[in-house]
Amino acid sequence: MKKSQDIIRSPYNARQNSNAKRVTRGTIVDKNGNVLAKTDTAADGSETREYPYGNAFAHVVGYNVQGKSGIESLENYDLLTSDENFLIKLKNEFQDKKNMGDTVVTTLDADLQEAAYQALGEKKGAVVVMEPKTGKILAMVSKPDFDPNTLAERWDDIVSDENSSVLLNRVTSGLYPPGSTFKIFTTLEYVHENSNYQDYSFDCEGELNVDGNEIHCYHKAVHGKETLKDSFANSCNTSFSNIGLSLDISRFRNFCEDMLFNKKLPGSLAGSKSSFTLTADADKGKIMQTAIGQGDTLVSPLHMVFVAGAIANHGVAMEPYVVDHVENDGGVHVKNYKEKEYGELLSASDAALLQDYMRGVVENGTGKKLNGQSYTAYGKTGSAEYNSAGDSHGWFVGYGSKEGYNDIAIAVVVEDGGSGSQSAVPVTKQIFDVYFNK
């Protein structure tokens, strides 16, 4: 059955057309029943696919012209399947009327999606919000975006623009240098190799030169004497370059692959694989760069929210998913998608250490704008240089917690946003403020 569904979901399968002749494409709604996509049928029988929220859900809900994307593609089989009552189907057949396709009820939260969309503003980038305990995706925003209501009219212009990446879902398929968010992994590898990690000390002078390889802290900030936790909170590049040089690179690579670098992420949303290429014979400069999230390492926002979710969930990772259930036109459930545990991504002790360190980022470090709120925030900022001029993307990866609310994990990347504290932290704050003050 699954194989046949996968074939029918394919945008290249002609059987879709025959199904569409008998079934009106079903509706897609958020977790609260807000309509995200529906089919409007005119008096003459012509059908128009409508997206009431326009650009806000463009990438995650997707489109249904010139092929399909997003949930429109993922759930194509169910949207073109009708599980209406038998008597209604019989009546429709006698009246030569189409049956109504099933409704796909997503895990998405329209209020949170709009908050994320507004928070990112005019910047290019990506935001993804997930429940750590379930893997439910609550919001997924990618910019630049498009209006799926007018995509057919603009299609030729969009696909002929070589510089356009409007159709790319940056959450699942965008690959970025992780910048200092990668220090999550560098920290854990150092802890694994050094049982006395609490004794670590480094005197930051703002820059570090080893055999002609120079690393400097953001804006050459001088952090002074730091512990490992301080280095993490201050996002100290010189300290983490120093740490990188002490690591067993083969072990480091194996650990990163255990964290699913160079591997497909679990679940149906997986897009591009994150990439970690450092090898044992790498020179000191490459090691220093890699330890601070530069070099050749690339990561997707979906991967980072997956990791953040595991940290929040005491080391246990849940598969990200975006569809809760499918119901027929009368509201009867015909298919339910249950949360699925990936397994222990990191040990409970590793997760506890990172929770402590990520809280330190908010209390005393680069994430201070998230401190003193009605909720408790944890995270790691990043400033990911992407060219030789030193221009950088801003990152924030972490989670929020408040009594009476489900925790939410988040990954934000703001292209050309400068530092994460300048660009990604304010985006995160706007989203947390909406979610935790409902």
Buried (B, 14 or more C-beta within 10 A) or exposed (E): EEEEBEEBBBEEBEEBEEBBEBBBBBBBBBBEEBBBBBBEBEEEEEEEBBBEBBBBBBBBBBBBEBEBBBBBBBBBBBBBBBBBBEEBBEEBEEEEBBBBBBBBBBBBBBBBBBBBBBBBEEBBBBBBBBBBBBBBBBBBBBBBBBBBBEBEEEBEEBEEEEEEBBBBBBBBBBBBBBBBBBBBBBBBBBBBBBEEBEEBEBEBEBBBEBEEBEBBBBEEBEBEEBBBBBBBBBBBBBBBBBBBBEBEBEEBBEBBEEBBBEBEBBBEBBBBBBBBBBEEEBEBBBBBBBBBBBBEBBBBBBBBBBBBBBBBBBBBBBBBBBBBBBBBBEEEEBBEBEBEEBEBBBEEEBBBBBBEBBBBBBBBBBBBBBBEBEBBBBBBBBBBBBEEEEBBBBBBBBBBBBEEBEBBBBBBBBBBBBBBBBBBBBBBBBBBBBBBEE
